[in-house]
Amino acid sequence: MRFDDNTLKQQGPLEMAGSVELLKATHRPHDRGLQLPPMSNIEDPHSRWRLTTHYIECAGRPAVPVSGEIHFSRLPRSRWEDRLRLMKAGGVTVAACYVFWIHHERSEGEARFDGNLDVAGFVRLCDSLGLDVVLRIGPWAHGEVRNGGFPDWVQAAAVEHRTNDPAYLALVERWFIRLGGELRGLTGPGSNIVGIQLENELYDQPGHISELKKLARAAGLSAPIWTATAWGGADIPEEAVLPVFGGYGDGFWVDADAPWDPTFRQHYFFSHQWDDPGIGADLREHFSGSDAAPPRSPSALYPAATCELTGGMATAYQRRPWPRGKDVAAVANNKIGSGSGWQGY
């Protein structure tokens, strides 16, 4: 049966469709106009990338970047190009990678950037293949690495880790200066380094994240977009970083005898809820005790963005999830449908 405009005017929905009521979709425009936040427009402007309140702009057009994790220091250098080409063939446009401090400076004062630790070489290779880069510089990175990425000597140092303790910041500053020296000339307005993530899963230290950004920029590191993970009700300084969210259909952090958690289920439905109380819940109580913090929503300054979606889920002794291709695609589809302006795997 075909319905035209005249039919719609003459008959009600129930008359036309019997017992099936017709559904009507109404477009509701944003209740606020398009704005340009300071990040990427005034601070660290870039020739191709910039942020608006509604979307990320690439080369003058709204775009949805697709980032994928590849950790150069965990791969033999001979495999870098093959893996990057596979990622690009799969639709990834941005290579996202941790810079694990523990991999580079195992002994204090003896930082290495040779072989598969050559972060500058990795960035240049990405550029030659037409891939942008997000560096997740920590200094605490988690990433399923020992000490969350702190070298053993940093972990053992008599400092208040992951705070603005001057003694801790002095260690971080020295590391950032070393990293900035390696990347000299590879950041800036025309660089393929388009994002830098500070810390990871830090829930109650917004001032510390702001201080880390100051140290990184003073060390010569720059990018049009600075980010911080926002799940778990994280208190982050929105004037300094773009909140990024995640979504997992299953996770290794759940106890072995626990059922499928509701925090996994929520990602298979369209929603305005972006926070995820499940990711990092195994660490949150230990580090910040912020489980009762109110959930975060996308910022009014920036579009909603994700950095971790289902694919690549690690396993643990107590739980070994196995996300299939359709699981990954379903979560990705729902994030796009819910308004994601950045897809990160």
Backbone torsions as a table, in degrees:
resi	resn	phi	psi	omega
1	MET	NA	136.0	-177.5
2	ARG	-109.6	136.2	178.6
3	PHE	-113.1	127.7	173.6
4	ASP	-113.0	-177.6	-176.3
5	ASP	-61.3	-37.1	-179.4
6	ASN	-66.0	-41.6	178.3
7	THR	-60.1	-43.7	-178.7
8	LEU	-62.0	-34.0	-179.4
9	LYS	-74.7	-33.3	-173.0
10	GLN	-86.1	-29.0	-174.1
11	GLN	-126.7	149.0	175.6
12	GLY	-77.7	163.9	-178.5
13	PRO	-56.6	-41.8	-177.4
14	LEU	-70.1	-33.6	178.0
15	GLU	-66.5	-38.2	-176.4
16	MET	-74.6	-36.6	-171.4
17	ALA	-110.7	15.6	-179.6
18	GLY	66.7	-121.5	-178.5
19	SER	-89.5	0.0	-179.1
20	VAL	-102.4	118.5	-179.5
21	GLU	-82.7	132.1	179.1
22	LEU	-69.4	144.9	177.0
23	LEU	-99.2	142.3	-179.6
24	LYS	-124.6	129.8	178.1
25	ALA	-102.0	129.9	179.7
26	THR	-119.6	126.8	178.1
27	HIS	-75.8	127.3	176.3
28	ARG	-114.3	110.3	-177.8
29	PRO	-67.4	161.0	176.6
30	HIS	-56.6	141.2	179.7
31	ASP	-84.1	6.9	175.9
32	ARG	-138.6	149.2	-179.2
33	GLY	-75.9	164.9	178.6
34	LEU	-66.9	126.7	179.9
35	GLN	-123.7	157.5	177.2
36	LEU	-113.1	106.7	179.9
37	PRO	-68.7	161.8	-178.3
38	PRO	-58.4	-41.3	-178.5
39	MET	-60.5	128.3	178.9
40	SER	78.1	-11.2	178.0
41	ASN	-108.3	-44.2	176.1
42	ILE	-109.1	-47.7	178.2
43	GLU	-92.1	125.5	178.9
44	ASP	53.5	53.6	177.4
45	PRO	-64.4	152.9	-174.4
46	HIS	-130.9	152.3	-177.4
47	SER	-72.1	-23.5	-177.2
48	ARG	-120.2	-36.2	-171.4
49	TRP	-104.7	137.7	169.4
50	ARG	-156.4	159.2	-179.7
51	LEU	-101.0	145.0	164.2
52	THR	-124.2	174.6	178.1
53	THR	-70.5	-15.5	-174.8
54	HIS	-112.7	-25.4	-175.7
55	TYR	-161.5	168.8	172.8
56	ILE	-95.7	135.8	-177.8
57	GLU	-108.5	130.1	177.6
58	CYS	-125.3	124.7	178.5
59	ALA	54.2	39.3	174.4
60	GLY	83.6	4.7	-178.2
61	ARG	-132.6	145.8	173.1
62	PRO	-58.7	139.2	-177.2
63	ALA	-149.4	160.1	173.4
64	VAL	-116.1	95.5	178.0
65	PRO	-61.9	149.4	177.0
66	VAL	-123.3	111.2	-179.3
67	SER	-105.3	149.7	178.0
68	GLY	-135.9	140.3	-177.5
69	GLU	-76.5	132.3	170.0
70	ILE	-147.0	121.5	-173.6
71	HIS	-103.3	99.7	-171.8
72	PHE	-57.5	-34.2	-177.0
73	SER	-75.8	-8.8	177.6
74	ARG	-100.0	-0.5	-177.8
75	LEU	-119.4	141.0	169.7
76	PRO	-57.9	138.1	-176.7
77	ARG	-57.5	-30.5	-178.8
78	SER	-64.9	-16.1	-179.2
79	ARG	-100.3	-6.3	-176.4
80	TRP	-54.8	-54.5	-173.4
81	GLU	-63.5	-42.2	179.2
82	ASP	-58.9	-46.1	-178.1
83	ARG	-66.6	-40.3	179.7
84	LEU	-66.2	-38.5	178.1
85	ARG	-66.9	-37.2	176.5
86	LEU	-63.8	-42.7	178.7
87	MET	-61.7	-45.9	-179.1
88	LYS	-64.1	-39.2	178.7
89	ALA	-64.0	-27.0	178.6
90	GLY	-84.8	0.8	176.9
91	GLY	104.6	0.8	178.1
92	VAL	-74.8	134.4	-179.8
93	THR	-111.5	-14.2	-176.7
94	VAL	-135.2	126.1	174.5
95	ALA	-88.5	121.0	178.9
96	ALA	-106.4	132.8	-176.0
97	CYS	-147.4	138.1	169.3
98	TYR	-71.2	147.6	166.9
99	VAL	-110.2	95.9	-173.5
100	PHE	-78.9	112.5	179.7
101	TRP	-55.8	-40.3	-177.2
102	ILE	-63.7	-26.9	178.8
103	HIS	-76.6	-28.0	-172.1
104	HIS	-97.1	-32.6	-175.1
105	GLU	-131.2	68.8	-179.4
106	ARG	-66.3	-33.6	175.6
107	SER	-112.6	136.9	-174.9
108	GLU	-57.8	128.9	177.6
109	GLY	82.2	2.3	-178.1
110	GLU	-122.8	63.8	-179.5
111	ALA	-74.2	139.3	-179.5
112	ARG	-120.8	140.5	176.5
113	PHE	-137.7	34.1	179.8
114	ASP	-100.3	167.5	175.7
115	GLY	57.3	-129.9	-179.4
116	ASN	-81.1	8.7	174.4
117	LEU	-100.8	5.2	-175.0
118	ASP	-79.4	85.5	-177.2
119	VAL	-63.1	-38.3	178.7
120	ALA	-64.9	-41.0	177.6
121	GLY	-63.7	-36.0	178.2
122	PHE	-66.7	-44.1	179.1
123	VAL	-61.9	-42.8	179.3
124	ARG	-64.3	-39.4	178.8
125	LEU	-63.8	-44.5	176.9
126	CYS	-57.0	-43.1	-179.7
127	ASP	-62.0	-41.4	-179.5
128	SER	-65.8	-23.6	-180.0
129	LEU	-96.9	3.3	179.1
130	GLY	78.1	28.0	179.7
131	LEU	-112.1	133.5	170.8
132	ASP	-80.0	171.3	-172.8
133	VAL	-136.5	139.2	165.9
134	VAL	-115.3	122.9	177.1
135	LEU	-97.3	125.8	177.6
136	ARG	-103.5	92.1	-164.5
137	ILE	-90.7	-2.3	178.4
138	GLY	71.3	-127.7	15.7
139	PRO	-76.1	-23.8	170.1
140	TRP	-89.3	123.6	-170.3
141	ALA	-119.0	-15.7	-171.2
142	HIS	60.1	-108.8	176.6
143	GLY	61.6	23.2	179.8
144	GLU	54.2	41.4	176.0
145	VAL	-121.7	154.1	-175.2
146	ARG	-57.8	140.7	178.7
147	ASN	61.5	18.0	-176.0
148	GLY	65.2	17.7	179.8
149	GLY	103.2	-8.7	175.2
150	PHE	-71.8	134.3	168.5
151	PRO	-57.6	153.9	-178.3
152	ASP	-56.1	-36.9	-177.9
153	TRP	-71.3	-28.4	174.3
154	VAL	-73.8	-42.1	178.9
155	GLN	-59.1	-35.1	-177.4
156	ALA	-86.6	-7.5	-176.5
157	ALA	-65.5	146.8	-179.7
158	ALA	-82.8	68.6	-179.2
159	VAL	-135.7	165.0	172.9
160	GLU	-89.1	96.7	-174.7
161	HIS	-63.8	146.4	175.3
162	ARG	60.1	36.8	176.7
163	THR	-140.0	179.4	176.8
164	ASN	-88.5	23.0	171.4
165	ASP	-54.9	121.3	-177.2
166	PRO	-54.4	-34.8	-179.5
167	ALA	-66.9	-38.9	176.8
168	TYR	-69.1	-44.6	-179.2
169	LEU	-61.9	-31.2	178.1
170	ALA	-64.2	-38.0	177.2
171	LEU	-67.0	-43.4	-179.2
172	VAL	-65.5	-42.8	-178.7
173	GLU	-59.3	-43.1	179.8
174	ARG	-63.0	-40.4	178.5
175	TRP	-66.6	-44.6	179.9
176	PHE	-63.0	-38.6	177.7
177	ILE	-62.9	-41.1	177.5
178	ARG	-64.0	-43.0	179.8
179	LEU	-67.6	-41.1	177.7
180	GLY	-62.1	-35.0	177.2
181	GLY	-65.3	-39.5	177.8
182	GLU	-64.3	-33.3	-175.1
183	LEU	-100.3	13.7	-179.3
184	ARG	-58.6	129.5	-179.2
185	GLY	86.4	-6.3	-177.6
186	LEU	-105.9	-2.4	173.7
187	THR	-115.5	164.4	178.0
188	GLY	129.0	-170.8	-171.5
189	PRO	-58.2	-32.6	-178.4
190	GLY	-107.3	11.7	-173.6
191	SER	-75.0	156.9	170.9
192	ASN	-87.5	0.1	169.7
193	ILE	-83.4	100.9	-171.8
194	VAL	-106.7	-4.9	178.9
195	GLY	-152.2	147.5	174.1
196	ILE	-134.5	124.4	175.5
197	GLN	-97.9	135.1	177.8
198	LEU	-105.0	135.2	179.2
199	GLU	54.4	-166.4	177.9
200	ASN	-167.8	123.9	177.9
201	GLU	55.6	47.7	173.8
202	LEU	-104.5	122.9	-164.4
203	TYR	-105.4	-20.2	-171.3
204	ASP	-141.0	29.8	-178.5
205	GLN	-133.0	60.9	-178.2
206	PRO	-60.9	-36.3	178.5
207	GLY	-64.5	-31.4	179.1
208	HIS	-70.1	-40.6	178.1
209	ILE	-62.3	-41.6	177.2
210	SER	-62.0	-39.8	179.7
211	GLU	-67.5	-38.8	176.9
212	LEU	-61.3	-38.9	178.4
213	LYS	-63.9	-41.6	178.2
214	LYS	-61.1	-43.0	-179.8
215	LEU	-64.9	-41.7	-178.2
216	ALA	-66.1	-43.9	-179.6
217	ARG	-67.2	-37.4	177.8
218	ALA	-65.2	-26.5	179.3
219	ALA	-84.4	2.4	177.3
220	GLY	96.8	3.0	178.9
221	LEU	-86.8	135.7	178.3
222	SER	-151.8	155.7	177.3
223	ALA	-162.7	151.6	178.8
224	PRO	-67.6	-22.8	-179.0
225	ILE	-128.7	122.7	172.7
226	TRP	-108.3	137.7	-175.5
227	THR	-130.6	165.2	170.5
228	ALA	-151.3	144.8	179.7
229	THR	-67.4	137.7	-169.9
230	ALA	-118.4	-0.8	-176.7
231	TRP	-71.8	166.3	178.8
232	GLY	74.4	25.7	-179.5
233	GLY	69.4	26.9	-174.7
234	ALA	-60.1	138.1	175.7
235	ASP	-95.4	101.2	-177.5
236	ILE	-123.0	154.7	-177.0
237	PRO	-82.0	100.6	-173.6
238	GLU	-66.5	-21.2	177.1
239	GLU	-71.9	-16.3	-174.6
240	ALA	-108.0	-27.8	-173.4
241	VAL	-142.0	149.8	172.8
242	LEU	-81.2	122.9	177.0
243	PRO	-68.2	130.7	175.7
244	VAL	-119.0	143.3	-173.6
245	PHE	-116.1	177.2	179.8
246	GLY	-136.9	-179.0	177.2
247	GLY	-170.6	112.9	-179.0
248	TYR	-119.4	135.3	176.0
249	GLY	-79.8	-10.5	174.7
250	ASP	-166.7	162.6	-177.6
251	GLY	-152.6	145.6	-177.8
252	PHE	-74.1	-13.5	-173.2
253	TRP	-79.1	-10.0	179.7
254	VAL	-77.7	146.0	-179.6
255	ASP	-61.6	153.3	-174.4
256	ALA	-60.2	-36.5	-175.8
257	ASP	-94.4	8.0	-178.7
258	ALA	-85.7	144.9	176.3
259	PRO	-73.7	176.8	176.1
260	TRP	-60.0	122.7	-170.6
261	ASP	-78.5	142.9	177.7
262	PRO	-58.2	-26.1	179.4
263	THR	-67.8	-20.8	174.1
264	PHE	-80.2	-42.4	-176.3
265	ARG	-60.3	-35.9	-173.3
266	GLN	-60.8	-23.6	-175.6
267	HIS	-78.8	-4.9	178.4
268	TYR	-96.9	14.3	179.8
269	PHE	-133.2	148.4	173.2
270	PHE	-67.4	141.5	-173.7
271	SER	-163.1	157.8	169.4
272	HIS	-93.9	0.7	-178.9
273	GLN	-89.7	116.8	-177.6
274	TRP	-105.6	-24.3	-179.1
275	ASP	-67.4	155.2	176.4
276	ASP	-135.3	106.2	-179.3
277	PRO	-72.8	-7.5	-177.2
278	GLY	-85.4	-41.3	-176.1
279	ILE	-62.7	126.2	177.7
280	GLY	75.0	8.2	-177.6
281	ALA	-64.3	-25.1	179.5
282	ASP	-70.5	-18.9	-179.7
283	LEU	-106.1	-21.5	-170.0
284	ARG	-61.6	-44.7	-178.1
285	GLU	-64.4	-37.4	-178.5
286	HIS	-67.2	-42.2	-172.6
287	PHE	-90.5	-35.3	-173.3
288	SER	-137.4	-16.2	-178.5
289	GLY	61.3	31.1	-172.6
290	SER	-101.9	26.9	-178.3
291	ASP	-60.7	-25.0	-178.3
292	ALA	-88.9	3.3	-178.8
293	ALA	-64.7	145.8	179.7
294	PRO	-65.4	148.0	-179.0
295	PRO	-66.2	149.2	179.3
296	ARG	-89.1	150.4	172.4
297	SER	-118.9	164.5	176.0
298	PRO	-55.7	145.4	-177.0
299	SER	-69.7	150.8	173.3
300	ALA	-72.2	-16.4	-178.4
301	LEU	-85.9	-25.6	-169.1
302	TYR	-135.1	162.0	172.7
303	PRO	-72.9	158.7	174.5
304	ALA	-65.6	140.3	-177.0
305	ALA	-144.4	147.2	176.7
306	THR	-120.1	152.1	176.0
307	CYS	-126.3	-12.4	-179.3
308	GLU	-142.5	112.5	-179.3
309	LEU	-129.8	100.7	164.4
310	THR	54.9	-58.3	-173.9
311	GLY	-59.7	147.4	176.8
312	GLY	77.9	16.9	-179.4
313	MET	-59.5	128.7	178.4
314	ALA	-73.9	168.3	174.6
315	THR	-115.3	160.3	176.7
316	ALA	-133.9	169.5	-179.1
317	TYR	-60.5	-36.8	-173.6
318	GLN	-89.9	-13.8	-177.2
319	ARG	-155.5	131.4	-176.0
320	ARG	-129.0	78.4	-179.6
321	PRO	-67.0	154.7	-178.1
322	TRP	-137.7	78.1	179.3
323	PRO	-69.0	129.9	178.4
324	ARG	-91.1	171.9	-179.2
325	GLY	-56.5	-41.1	-179.3
326	LYS	-69.0	-30.1	175.9
327	ASP	-63.8	-46.7	-179.6
328	VAL	-62.4	-45.5	-177.7
329	ALA	-64.8	-37.7	-178.4
330	ALA	-65.5	-45.3	178.8
331	VAL	-63.9	-43.0	179.9
332	ALA	-60.9	-43.9	179.8
333	ASN	-60.6	-42.0	-178.4
334	ASN	-70.7	-32.4	176.8
335	LYS	-69.5	-41.4	176.7
336	ILE	-61.8	-46.0	-179.7
337	GLY	-65.0	-23.8	179.0
338	SER	-89.1	-3.0	174.2
339	GLY	112.2	12.7	-178.2
340	SER	-60.7	131.2	177.3
341	GLY	-99.9	0.7	178.6
342	TRP	-154.5	126.3	176.3
343	GLN	-104.6	122.2	-179.6
344	GLY	-125.4	128.4	-179.0
345	TYR	-113.4	NA	NA
